[in-house]
Amino acid sequence: MADRAQPRLNRRRLLGGGAAVAGAAGAAGIGWGAATLTHREHDRDPAFDTVPFHGRHQAGIDTDPQGQVAFVGFDLLPGADRDDIIGLLKIWTDDAARITQGKPALADTEPELAARPSRLTVTVGFGPELFTAAGLTELRPSWLKPLPAFDIDRLDPAYTGADLLLQVCAEEATTVSHAVRVLSKHVKSLVRVRWVQRGFRNASKGQTMRNLMGQVDGTVNIAPGTVDFDRLIWDDGSAQGWLAGGTSMVLRRIAMKLDTWDELDADGRAITLGRHDSTGAPLTGTSEFDEPDFKAVDQYGITLIPPSSHIARAHHQHDGERFLRRGYNYDDAPAPGYVSNSGLLFASYQRDIDAQFLPVQQRLAEFDALNQWTTPVGSAVFAIPPGVPTPGGYLGQSLFEGGKNTEG
């Protein structure tokens, strides 16, 4: 006799029952490796570590940097308006609140991949033109505009500008990939992807990461949770009330000429950077975190740290030029005949791009010995709205609803 007919599972049933399917998967503990872990082992495995989603600030900025990142830039589709943007942000808020805590998003077709959050954070940013599409140009911060043209730039439109940003970070690449896919496919009727930039960073706990030139990268930084961090990174809402608890972000894609960099000896690299590659110490010190002395000279009266060196040009000239630096390496597939297509995804976070970031960038563009081996090929700026303090609100609510940021 013929087998009893089995019910057919079509796309409508799958998507319509997505919440139930995802909820059942989560409740049953179905996940990547979850079925073989005891409760005690589950608690010890860092793959199950989570970073809180709700809070005054968005996670992913004062969070201890994770090992993997994807920056995704989106453009609004023609005709998208204020209501469309709000709808998109509500979807992203709901999805991010779930997947960052190890729960599948609604209609998640791979709920197993959500089971390893691995310190996943999702950070959302607004580009300059989003305010035009939303009819809110008067609420756009004065610093939210493309950076000035610099002579050192060779910007590729494929990595420049965007209306919306997703910064997705986690310790595992699979977690990042799944999160990007979930967050992107649920809003594809409203936006198109402009670029995706993936990066990685590796360092032992308490150590500074190294970029692909071998240099320690991010020695001079502002520690989260300090008075300086609150003062220099988080916006206080004095200029735009809706932005209180948010910040700004500059993303620069910097290509590295590793083949010619490899030709430099240790002394040449030290003079170019102003630090020793081996220890990260400034040329006037013995350890990485020694304060560089830019006035110190040798027996011939020559400054020990050349004024043209990278750290001399990048060092803040006053307190108001300090900002949070975060770098991620990228190592993409090269064109045929080349060995590498590598560089740094450099993200900076600050209250005011014009006051804090631009003066430093202008000095680097005017002259930096490292410019011979580095070329900015992508650039974008974003306003990072405050976080969602409690469930029921959505990212950007204070912008779209006149200061409300807690209840939906």
PATI-19945 format. One record per residue: x, y, z negated of N, C-alpha, C in turn. Coordinates in steps of 0.2 Angstrom, whole numbers. Each point is the difference from the previous one (the first is absolute). Last residue first. Layout:
N
((X, Y, Z), (X, Y, Z), (X, Y, Z))
...
***
This chain:
408
((36, 258, -117), (-2, 0, 7), (-7, 3, 1))
((19, 7, -19), (-6, -5, 1), (-1, 1, 8))
((20, 11, -8), (-1, -6, -5), (-6, -4, 2))
((8, 22, 9), (5, -5, 1), (0, -6, -4))
((-9, 27, 9), (-2, -7, -3), (5, -5, 1))
((1, 22, 10), (3, -1, -7), (-2, -6, -3))
((-9, 7, 21), (0, 5, -4), (3, -1, -7))
((-3, -16, 19), (-6, 2, -4), (1, 5, -5))
((16, -8, 16), (-6, 0, 4), (-6, 2, -4))
((22, -2, -9), (1, 4, 6), (-7, 1, 3))
((3, -15, -19), (1, 7, -2), (0, 5, 6))
((0, -23, 4), (-7, 2, -2), (1, 8, -2))
((17, -17, 8), (-1, 7, 3), (-7, 3, -2))
((2, -26, -5), (6, 4, 2), (-2, 6, 4))
((-18, -10, -17), (4, -2, 6), (5, 5, 2))
((-18, -11, -22), (3, 5, 4), (3, -2, 6))
((-8, -16, -15), (-6, 4, 2), (2, 6, 4))
((16, -11, -20), (-4, -3, 6), (-6, 4, 1))
((20, 14, -9), (-4, -5, -3), (-4, -3, 6))
((18, 17, 3), (0, -2, -7), (-4, -6, -2))
((12, 6, 23), (-7, -1, -2), (0, -2, -7))
((20, 16, 12), (-3, -7, 0), (-7, 0, -2))
((12, 21, 14), (0, -3, -7), (-3, -7, 0))
((10, 9, 23), (-5, 2, -4), (1, -4, -7))
((18, 8, 19), (-2, -6, -3), (-5, 2, -6))
((9, 10, 25), (-2, 2, -7), (-3, -7, -3))
((19, 2, 21), (-7, -1, -3), (-1, 3, -7))
((18, -2, 25), (-2, 3, -7), (-7, -2, -2))
((22, -9, 18), (-7, 1, -1), (-1, 3, -7))
((19, -10, 21), (-2, 5, -6), (-7, 1, -1))
((23, -14, 14), (-7, 0, -1), (-1, 5, -6))
((21, -4, 9), (-4, -2, 6), (-7, 0, -1))
((26, 9, -10), (-7, -1, -2), (-4, -1, 7))
((26, -7, -5), (-4, 4, 4), (-8, -1, -2))
((29, -5, -7), (-7, 0, -2), (-4, 4, 5))
((24, -1, -1), (-2, -7, 0), (-7, -1, -1))
((11, 21, 0), (3, -3, 6), (-2, -7, 1))
((-6, 14, -19), (-5, 1, 6), (3, -4, 6))
((11, 3, -22), (-4, -6, 1), (-4, 0, 7))
((11, 19, -10), (5, -4, 4), (-3, -7, 2))
((-13, 23, -1), (1, -5, -5), (5, -5, 3))
((-13, 25, 5), (6, -4, 0), (0, -5, -5))
((-20, 11, 7), (5, 5, 2), (7, -3, 1))
((-19, -12, -9), (0, 1, 8), (5, 4, 2))
((-2, -3, -23), (2, -6, 3), (0, 0, 8))
((-9, 18, -13), (8, -1, -1), (3, -6, 3))
((-24, 3, 0), (3, 5, 5), (8, 0, -1))
((-13, -14, -14), (0, -3, 7), (3, 5, 4))
((-3, 7, -22), (5, -5, 0), (0, -3, 8))
((-16, 16, -5), (6, 3, 0), (6, -5, 0))
((-23, -8, 1), (2, 4, 6), (7, 3, -1))
((-13, -11, -18), (4, -5, 5), (3, 4, 5))
((-12, 12, -18), (5, -5, -3), (4, -4, 6))
((-17, 18, 4), (5, 3, -5), (5, -6, -2))
((-17, -5, 16), (4, 6, 2), (5, 2, -5))
((-15, -18, -4), (5, -2, 5), (4, 7, 1))
((-12, -6, -23), (-1, 5, 6), (6, -2, 5))
((-4, -15, -19), (-6, 4, 0), (-1, 5, 6))
((13, -24, 2), (1, 7, -3), (-7, 3, 0))
((15, -23, 10), (-7, 2, -3), (2, 6, -4))
((11, -16, 22), (1, 5, -6), (-7, 2, -2))
((13, -21, 16), (-6, 4, -3), (1, 4, -5))
((12, -14, 21), (2, 4, -5), (-7, 4, -2))
((11, -22, 14), (-7, 3, -1), (1, 4, -6))
((20, -9, 16), (-3, 1, -7), (-6, 3, 1))
((15, -17, 17), (0, 6, -3), (-3, 1, -6))
((6, -16, 25), (-1, 1, -7), (1, 7, -3))
((2, -18, 20), (-5, 6, 1), (-2, 1, -7))
((21, -15, 13), (-4, 2, -5), (-4, 6, 2))
((15, -13, 15), (0, -4, -6), (-5, 2, -5))
((-1, 2, 28), (2, 3, -6), (-1, -4, -6))
((-6, -6, 22), (6, 2, 1), (3, 4, -6))
((-26, -1, 4), (4, -5, 2), (7, 3, 1))
((-14, 11, -19), (-1, 0, 8), (5, -6, 2))
((-7, -2, -25), (3, 5, 4), (-1, -2, 7))
((-14, -4, -24), (3, -4, 6), (3, 6, 5))
((-2, 7, -26), (-4, -2, 5), (3, -4, 6))
((3, 10, -25), (5, -4, 4), (-5, -4, 5))
((0, 20, -22), (-4, -3, 6), (6, -4, 4))
((-2, 11, -27), (3, -2, 6), (-5, -3, 5))
((-5, 18, -20), (-1, -7, 2), (4, -1, 6))
((-2, 20, -21), (2, -3, 6), (-2, -7, 1))
((-6, 24, -15), (-1, -8, 0), (2, -2, 7))
((0, 23, -19), (3, -3, 6), (-2, -7, 0))
((-9, 24, -12), (1, -7, 0), (2, -3, 6))
((7, 26, -7), (-6, -4, 1), (1, -7, 0))
((10, 28, -4), (1, -8, -2), (-7, -3, 2))
((7, 24, 1), (1, -4, 6), (0, -7, -1))
((-2, 17, -17), (-6, 0, 5), (1, -4, 6))
((17, 5, -16), (-4, -5, -3), (-6, -1, 5))
((22, 8, 11), (-3, 2, -6), (-6, -5, -1))
((15, -4, 17), (3, 6, -2), (-3, 3, -6))
((2, -27, 9), (-5, 6, -1), (5, 6, -2))
((9, -19, 16), (0, 1, -7), (-5, 7, -1))
((8, -10, 21), (-6, -2, -2), (-2, 2, -7))
((21, 5, 11), (-5, 3, 4), (-7, -2, -3))
((19, -10, -9), (1, 7, -1), (-6, 4, 3))
((2, -24, 3), (-3, 2, -7), (1, 8, -1))
((8, -9, 21), (-7, -1, -1), (-2, 3, -7))
((22, 11, 10), (-2, -7, -2), (-8, 0, -1))
((15, 20, 4), (-4, -3, 6), (-3, -7, -2))
((14, 12, -15), (-6, 4, 1), (-4, -3, 6))
((18, -15, -13), (-1, 4, 5), (-6, 4, 0))
((13, -10, -21), (-6, -2, 4), (-1, 5, 5))
((18, 4, -12), (0, -7, 0), (-6, -3, 4))
((13, 24, 5), (-6, -3, -4), (0, -8, 1))
((23, 15, 1), (-5, -2, 5), (-6, -4, -4))
((22, 9, -8), (-6, 5, 0), (-5, -2, 5))
((20, -12, -6), (1, 5, 6), (-5, 5, 0))
((0, -19, -16), (6, 4, -1), (1, 6, 5))
((-25, -7, -2), (6, -4, -1), (6, 4, -1))
((-26, 6, -7), (4, 0, 6), (6, -4, -2))
((-28, 6, -7), (7, -3, -2), (4, -1, 6))
((-23, 8, -1), (5, 5, 0), (7, -3, -1))
((-21, -12, 0), (1, 2, 7), (5, 6, 0))
((-7, -22, -15), (3, 7, -1), (2, 2, 6))
((-19, -20, -9), (5, 3, 5), (3, 7, -2))
((-10, -19, -17), (-2, 6, 3), (5, 3, 5))
((-4, -26, -7), (4, 5, -2), (-3, 6, 4))
((-8, -23, 2), (-4, 6, -2), (4, 5, -3))
((11, -20, 10), (-5, 3, 4), (-4, 6, -2))
((25, -4, -8), (-6, -4, 0), (-5, 3, 4))
((21, 10, -3), (2, -7, 0), (-6, -5, 0))
((6, 27, 10), (-2, -4, -6), (2, -7, 1))
((2, 18, 16), (2, 4, -6), (-1, -4, -6))
((-8, -6, 22), (7, 0, 0), (4, 3, -6))
((-24, -13, -3), (3, 6, 4), (7, 0, 0))
((-12, -24, -2), (2, 6, -4), (2, 6, 4))
((-7, -23, 6), (-5, 5, 1), (2, 6, -4))
((12, -21, 4), (-3, 1, -6), (-6, 5, 0))
((12, -7, 20), (1, -6, -4), (-4, 1, -7))
((2, 17, 17), (-5, -5, 2), (0, -5, -5))
((7, 25, -5), (3, -6, 1), (-5, -5, 2))
((-5, 27, 4), (0, -6, -5), (4, -6, 2))
((-4, 20, 14), (1, 3, -7), (0, -5, -6))
((-3, -3, 26), (-5, 0, -5), (1, 4, -6))
((16, -1, 17), (-6, 2, 3), (-6, 0, -5))
((22, -7, -7), (0, 7, 1), (-7, 2, 4))
((3, -23, -5), (0, 4, -6), (-1, 8, 1))
((4, -15, 19), (-7, -1, -3), (-1, 5, -6))
((22, -3, 8), (-4, 4, 5), (-8, 0, -2))
((16, -13, -12), (1, 7, -1), (-5, 4, 4))
((0, -23, 4), (-3, 2, -7), (1, 7, -1))
((0, -6, 25), (3, -3, -5), (-3, 2, -7))
((-12, -1, 26), (3, 4, -5), (3, -4, -6))
((-12, -9, 19), (7, 2, 2), (3, 4, -6))
((-23, -7, 0), (4, -5, -2), (7, 1, 1))
((-17, 15, 7), (1, 1, -7), (5, -6, -2))
((-8, 0, 22), (5, 4, -1), (2, 2, -7))
((-18, -15, 4), (6, -3, 4), (6, 5, -1))
((-22, 5, -9), (4, -4, -4), (7, -3, 4))
((-18, 20, 0), (4, -2, 5), (5, -5, -3))
((-26, 8, -7), (7, -1, -2), (4, -3, 6))
((-26, 14, -5), (4, -5, 4), (8, 0, -2))
((-24, 8, -12), (7, 3, 1), (4, -6, 3))
((-26, 10, -7), (3, -6, 3), (7, 2, 3))
((-18, 12, -19), (5, 1, 5), (3, -7, 2))
((-21, 13, -15), (2, -7, 2), (5, 2, 6))
((-12, 13, -22), (3, 1, 6), (3, -7, 2))
((-20, 10, -18), (5, -5, 2), (2, 2, 7))
((-14, 10, -24), (1, 0, 7), (6, -5, 2))
((-20, 1, -21), (7, 3, 2), (0, 0, 7))
((-19, -2, -23), (3, -3, 7), (7, 3, 1))
((-14, 7, -18), (1, -7, -1), (3, -4, 6))
((-14, 21, 4), (3, -1, -6), (1, -7, -2))
((-11, 11, 20), (7, -4, 0), (3, -1, -6))
((-20, 13, 4), (-2, -7, 2), (7, -4, -1))
((0, 24, -2), (-2, -3, -6), (-1, -8, 1))
((17, 18, 11), (-6, -4, 2), (-2, -4, -5))
((16, 15, -6), (-1, 2, 6), (-6, -3, 3))
((6, -7, -21), (0, 7, -1), (-1, 4, 7))
((3, -25, -7), (-6, 3, 2), (-1, 7, 0))
((19, -15, -5), (-4, 2, -6), (-7, 3, 2))
((18, -20, 11), (-3, 7, 1), (-4, 2, -6))
((22, -17, 0), (-7, 0, 0), (-3, 7, 0))
((24, -3, 0), (-3, -4, 5), (-8, 0, 0))
((15, 13, -14), (3, 1, 6), (-4, -5, 6))
((-5, 1, -24), (1, 7, 2), (1, 1, 7))
((-1, -22, -11), (-7, 3, 0), (1, 7, 3))
((20, -11, -3), (-4, -3, 5), (-7, 3, 1))
((15, 8, -17), (2, 2, 6), (-4, -3, 6))
((-3, -7, -22), (-3, 6, 1), (2, 3, 7))
((-1, -26, -2), (3, 5, -4), (-3, 7, 2))
((-6, -22, 9), (-2, 0, -7), (4, 6, -4))
((12, -10, 22), (-7, 0, -2), (-1, 0, -7))
((23, 10, 11), (-3, -6, -3), (-8, 1, -1))
((17, 9, 19), (-4, 3, -5), (-3, -6, -3))
((24, 1, 14), (-7, -1, 1), (-3, 3, -7))
((24, -7, 14), (-3, 6, -3), (-7, 0, 1))
((10, -19, 9), (3, 1, -7), (-3, 6, -3))
((-4, -11, 22), (-5, 2, -5), (3, 1, -7))
((12, -15, 17), (-5, 4, 3), (-5, 2, -5))
((26, -11, 5), (-5, 0, -5), (-5, 6, 2))
((14, -12, 20), (0, 5, -5), (-5, -1, -5))
((5, -13, 21), (4, -2, -6), (0, 5, -6))
((-12, 0, 22), (7, 3, 0), (4, -2, -6))
((-23, -5, 1), (3, -4, 5), (7, 2, 2))
((-11, 7, -24), (-2, 0, 6), (4, -4, 5))
((-5, -3, -27), (5, 2, 5), (-3, 0, 7))
((-10, 3, -28), (1, -4, 6), (5, 3, 5))
((1, 0, -27), (-2, 4, 5), (0, -4, 7))
((-4, -10, -26), (5, 2, 5), (-3, 4, 6))
((-12, -11, -18), (4, 5, -3), (6, 3, 4))
((-9, -24, 6), (-4, 5, -4), (5, 5, -4))
((7, -9, 24), (-1, -3, -6), (-4, 5, -5))
((-3, 1, 27), (4, 2, -6), (-1, -4, -6))
((-9, 6, 27), (2, -5, -4), (5, 2, -5))
((-20, 7, 20), (5, 3, -4), (1, -6, -5))
((-14, 6, 25), (2, -4, -6), (5, 3, -4))
((-21, 5, 22), (7, 1, -3), (1, -5, -6))
((-17, 9, 23), (1, -5, -5), (7, 1, -3))
((-20, 14, 15), (8, 0, -2), (1, -4, -6))
((-20, 7, 21), (2, -4, -6), (7, -1, -1))
((-19, 17, 14), (6, -3, -1), (0, -4, -6))
((-20, 9, 10), (5, 4, 3), (7, -3, 0))
((-27, -10, -2), (7, 0, -3), (5, 4, 5))
((-27, 5, -2), (5, -4, 3), (6, 1, -3))
((-27, 3, -9), (7, 3, 1), (4, -5, 5))
((-24, -3, -6), (1, 7, -2), (7, 3, 2))
((-8, -24, 2), (-5, 4, 4), (1, 8, -1))
((13, -17, -12), (3, 1, 7), (-6, 4, 4))
((3, -8, -24), (-2, 7, 2), (2, 2, 7))
((3, -22, -12), (-6, 2, -2), (-2, 8, 2))
((21, -11, 5), (-5, -3, 4), (-7, 2, -3))
((20, 7, -11), (0, 3, 7), (-6, -3, 3))
((6, -7, -22), (-2, 7, 0), (-1, 3, 7))
((7, -23, -2), (-7, 1, -3), (-2, 7, 0))
((22, -5, 7), (-5, -2, 5), (-7, 1, -3))
((18, 6, -14), (0, 4, 6), (-6, -2, 5))
((5, -14, -18), (-3, 6, -2), (-1, 5, 5))
((12, -20, 4), (-7, -1, -1), (-4, 6, -2))
((24, 1, 2), (-3, -1, 6), (-8, -1, 0))
((13, 2, -20), (0, 7, 3), (-4, -2, 7))
((5, -19, -12), (-5, 4, -4), (-1, 7, 4))
((17, -14, 7), (-7, -3, 2), (-5, 4, -3))
((22, 5, -6), (-2, 3, 7), (-7, -3, 2))
((8, 4, -26), (0, -5, 5), (-2, 3, 7))
((1, 14, -20), (6, -4, 0), (1, -5, 5))
((-14, 23, 4), (-1, -6, -5), (7, -3, 0))
((-15, 22, 11), (6, -2, -2), (-2, -6, -5))
((-10, 19, 20), (-2, -6, -4), (7, -4, -2))
((-12, 25, 9), (6, -3, -2), (-1, -6, -4))
((-14, 15, 19), (0, -5, -5), (7, -2, -1))
((-13, 23, 12), (6, -5, -2), (-2, -5, -5))
((-11, 19, 20), (0, -3, -6), (6, -5, -1))
((-1, 15, 18), (-6, 3, -3), (0, -3, -7))
((23, 3, 15), (-6, -5, -1), (-5, 4, -4))
((29, 2, 10), (-7, 2, -1), (-5, -5, -2))
((21, -9, 12), (-1, 7, -3), (-7, 2, -1))
((12, -20, 11), (1, 0, -7), (-1, 7, -4))
((-3, -5, 24), (-2, -6, -3), (1, -1, -7))
((8, 19, 13), (-7, 0, -2), (-3, -6, -3))
((26, 8, -2), (-4, -5, 5), (-7, 1, -2))
((23, 16, -4), (-6, -3, -3), (-4, -3, 6))
((23, 10, -7), (-2, -3, 6), (-6, -4, -1))
((16, 20, -15), (-6, -5, 2), (0, -2, 7))
((15, 16, -10), (3, -7, -1), (-6, -5, 2))
((-3, 24, -1), (4, -1, 6), (2, -8, 0))
((-24, 8, -10), (7, 1, -2), (5, -3, 5))
((-27, 11, -5), (5, -4, 5), (7, 1, -3))
((-20, 2, -18), (3, 3, 6), (4, -4, 4))
((-20, -12, -12), (6, 3, -2), (3, 4, 6))
((-27, -4, -3), (6, -3, 2), (7, 4, -2))
((-21, 2, -16), (1, 2, 7), (7, -4, 2))
((-11, 7, -24), (-2, -6, 4), (0, 2, 7))
((4, 15, -18), (6, -3, 2), (-2, -6, 4))
((-17, 14, -10), (4, 4, 5), (6, -4, 2))
((-23, -13, -6), (6, 4, -4), (4, 3, 5))
((-26, -4, 4), (6, -3, 2), (6, 4, -4))
((-24, 5, 0), (2, -4, -6), (7, -3, 2))
((-13, 13, 16), (2, 4, -6), (3, -3, -6))
((-8, -12, 19), (6, 3, 2), (2, 5, -6))
((-19, -18, 5), (3, 3, -6), (7, 3, 0))
((-15, -14, 16), (-3, 7, -1), (2, 3, -7))
((7, -22, 11), (-5, 0, -6), (-3, 7, -1))
((17, -3, 17), (-6, -5, 1), (-5, 0, -5))
((19, 13, -4), (-3, 3, 5), (-6, -5, 2))
((15, -8, -16), (-4, 6, -3), (-4, 3, 6))
((15, -17, 5), (-6, -3, -3), (-4, 6, -3))
((21, 4, 10), (-6, 0, 5), (-6, -3, -3))
((22, 0, -12), (-2, 7, 1), (-7, 0, 4))
((5, -23, -13), (4, 4, 4), (-3, 7, 1))
((-1, -18, -21), (-4, 4, 5), (5, 4, 4))
((1, -25, -16), (2, 7, 1), (-4, 3, 6))
((2, -23, -19), (-3, 4, 5), (2, 7, 1))
((8, -26, -11), (0, 8, -1), (-2, 3, 6))
((2, -25, -14), (-2, 3, 6), (-1, 7, -1))
((14, -23, -11), (-3, 7, -1), (-2, 2, 7))
((8, -25, -14), (-3, 4, 6), (-2, 7, -2))
((12, -20, -12), (0, 7, -1), (-2, 4, 6))
((-4, -23, 1), (7, 1, 0), (2, 8, -1))
((-21, -16, 4), (1, 7, 1), (7, 3, 0))
((-13, -23, 5), (7, 1, -2), (1, 8, 1))
((-21, -10, 6), (1, -3, -6), (7, 1, -3))
((-10, 5, 22), (-1, 5, -5), (2, -2, -7))
((0, -14, 20), (6, 4, 0), (-1, 6, -5))
((-17, -16, 4), (5, -3, -4), (6, 4, 0))
((-20, 6, 12), (0, 2, -7), (6, -3, -4))
((-7, 5, 25), (6, -3, -3), (0, 1, -7))
((-16, 10, 13), (0, -6, 3), (6, -4, -2))
((-16, 20, -12), (7, -2, 2), (0, -7, 3))
((-19, 14, -8), (0, -2, 7), (8, -2, 1))
((-1, 14, -20), (-6, -2, 3), (1, -2, 7))
((22, -2, -15), (-5, 6, 2), (-6, -3, 3))
((15, -13, -19), (-1, 1, 7), (-5, 6, 2))
((17, -2, -22), (-7, -2, 2), (-1, 1, 8))
((19, 7, -15), (0, -8, 2), (-6, -2, 1))
((6, 23, -4), (-1, -4, -7), (0, -7, 2))
((2, 16, 17), (5, 1, -4), (0, -4, -7))
((-18, -1, 16), (6, -4, 2), (6, 2, -4))
((-21, 11, -4), (0, -7, 0), (6, -3, 1))
((-2, 23, 2), (-2, -2, -7), (0, -7, -1))
((2, 8, 22), (6, 1, -4), (-1, -2, -7))
((-19, 0, 14), (5, -5, 2), (6, 0, -4))
((-15, 18, -3), (-3, -7, -3), (5, -5, 2))
((5, 21, 8), (0, 0, -7), (-2, -7, -3))
((-1, 4, 23), (7, -1, -2), (0, 0, -8))
((-21, 5, 10), (2, -7, 2), (7, -1, -3))
((-8, 21, -2), (-3, -4, -5), (2, -7, 1))
((8, 16, 15), (3, 0, -7), (-3, -4, -5))
((-10, 2, 22), (6, -3, 0), (4, -1, -7))
((-20, 13, 2), (-1, -7, 0), (6, -4, 1))
((2, 23, 1), (-2, -2, -7), (-1, -7, 0))
((4, 9, 20), (6, 0, -4), (-1, -2, -7))
((-18, 3, 15), (4, -5, 2), (6, -1, -4))
((-13, 19, -3), (-4, -6, -3), (4, -6, 2))
((8, 20, 9), (1, 0, -7), (-3, -6, -3))
((5, -3, 25), (-2, 6, -4), (1, -2, -7))
((7, -9, 27), (0, -1, -7), (-1, 6, -4))
((3, 0, 24), (-7, 0, -2), (0, -2, -8))
((20, -10, 14), (-3, 6, 1), (-8, 0, -2))
((18, -14, -14), (-3, 0, 7), (-3, 6, 1))
((20, -1, -17), (-7, 0, 0), (-2, -1, 7))
((24, -9, -8), (-3, 6, 2), (-8, -1, 0))
((23, -11, -15), (-7, 0, 4), (-2, 7, 3))
((23, -15, -12), (-3, 6, 2), (-6, -1, 5))
((16, -14, -19), (-5, -1, 5), (-3, 7, 1))
((22, -14, -13), (-4, 7, 0), (-4, -1, 7))
((11, -19, -18), (-3, 2, 7), (-3, 6, 0))
((19, -16, -16), (-5, 6, 1), (-2, -1, 7))
((14, -14, -22), (-2, 0, 7), (-5, 6, 1))
((11, -5, -21), (5, -2, 5), (-2, 1, 7))
((-9, 16, -21), (0, -7, 1), (5, -2, 6))
((0, 21, -19), (0, -2, 7), (0, -8, 1))
((-10, 13, -22), (6, -3, 2), (0, -3, 7))
((-17, 20, -5), (0, -8, -1), (8, -1, 1))
((-11, 21, 3), (4, -1, -6), (0, -7, -2))
((-10, 3, 20), (5, 6, 0), (4, 0, -6))
((-18, -17, 5), (5, 0, 6), (5, 6, 0))
((-26, 1, -10), (6, -5, -1), (4, 0, 6))
((-16, 21, -7), (0, -6, 4), (6, -4, -2))
((-11, 16, -19), (4, 0, 6), (0, -6, 4))
((-14, 1, -19), (0, 7, 2), (4, 1, 7))
((-10, -24, -4), (4, 5, -4), (0, 7, 3))
((-5, -29, 7), (-3, 7, -2), (4, 4, -4))
((9, -21, 8), (-3, 4, 6), (-3, 7, -3))
((20, -17, -11), (-7, 2, 0), (-1, 5, 6))
((16, -21, 2), (1, 7, -2), (-7, 3, 0))
((10, -27, -3), (-4, 5, 3), (2, 7, -2))
((10, -27, 3), (0, 6, -4), (-4, 5, 4))
((5, -23, 6), (-7, 1, -2), (0, 7, -4))
((20, -10, 9), (-4, 1, 6), (-7, 2, -2))
((18, -6, -16), (-1, 7, 2), (-4, 1, 6))
((-2, -20, -18), (2, 1, 6), (-1, 7, 2))
((-6, -9, -21), (7, 1, 1), (2, 2, 7))
((-23, -7, -6), (2, 7, -4), (8, 1, 1))
((-9, -20, 9), (-3, 6, 3), (2, 6, -3))
((6, -20, -10), (5, 2, 6), (-3, 6, 3))
((-13, -8, -17), (6, 3, -3), (5, 1, 6))
((-21, -10, 5), (-1, 7, -2), (7, 3, -3))
((3, -19, 19), (-4, 1, -7), (-1, 7, -2))
((3, -8, 26), (3, 3, -6), (-4, -1, -6))
((-5, -7, 24), (5, -4, -3), (4, 3, -7))
((-17, 11, 14), (-3, -7, -2), (5, -4, -3))
((6, 21, 10), (-4, 1, -7), (-2, -7, -2))
((12, 6, 21), (3, -3, -5), (-3, 0, -7))
((-10, 15, 17), (6, -3, 2), (4, -3, -6))
((-26, 0, -3), (5, 5, 2), (6, -4, 2))
((-25, -3, -13), (3, -2, 6), (5, 5, 2))
((-15, -1, -20), (7, 0, 0), (3, -2, 6))
((-24, 3, -5), (3, -6, 0), (7, -1, -1))
((-11, 21, 2), (-3, -3, -6), (3, -7, -1))
((4, 12, 20), (4, 3, -6), (-2, -4, -6))
((-11, -6, 19), (7, -2, 1), (4, 3, -6))
((-23, 6, 2), (1, -7, -2), (7, -2, 0))
((-5, 22, 8), (-1, -1, -8), (1, -7, -2))
((1, 4, 23), (6, 3, -3), (-1, -1, -8))
((-18, -6, 13), (5, -4, 1), (6, 2, -3))
((-18, 14, -1), (-1, -7, -4), (5, -4, 1))
((1, 20, 12), (0, 1, -7), (0, -6, -4))
((-4, -1, 23), (7, 1, -2), (1, 1, -7))
((-19, -5, 15), (1, -3, -6), (7, 1, -3))
((-7, 9, 21), (-5, 2, -5), (1, -3, -6))
((15, -5, 17), (1, 7, -3), (-6, 2, -5))
((-1, -22, 10), (7, 1, -3), (0, 7, -3))
((-18, -5, 13), (-1, -3, -6), (7, 1, -4))
((0, 8, 22), (-5, 4, -4), (-1, -3, -7))
((14, -11, 16), (3, 6, -3), (-5, 4, -4))
((-5, -27, 1), (2, 6, 5), (3, 6, -3))
((-5, -27, -5), (3, 5, -3), (2, 6, 5))
((-18, -23, -2), (5, 4, 4), (2, 6, -4))
((-10, -25, -9), (-1, 7, 1), (5, 3, 4))
((-4, -26, 4), (3, 5, -5), (-2, 7, 1))
((-11, -26, 6), (2, 7, 3), (3, 4, -6))
((1, -27, -1), (-5, 5, -1), (3, 7, 2))
((8, -22, 13), (1, 4, -7), (-6, 5, 0))
((-5, -22, 15), (4, 7, 0), (0, 3, -7))
((-2, -27, 4), (-4, 6, 0), (4, 6, 0))
***
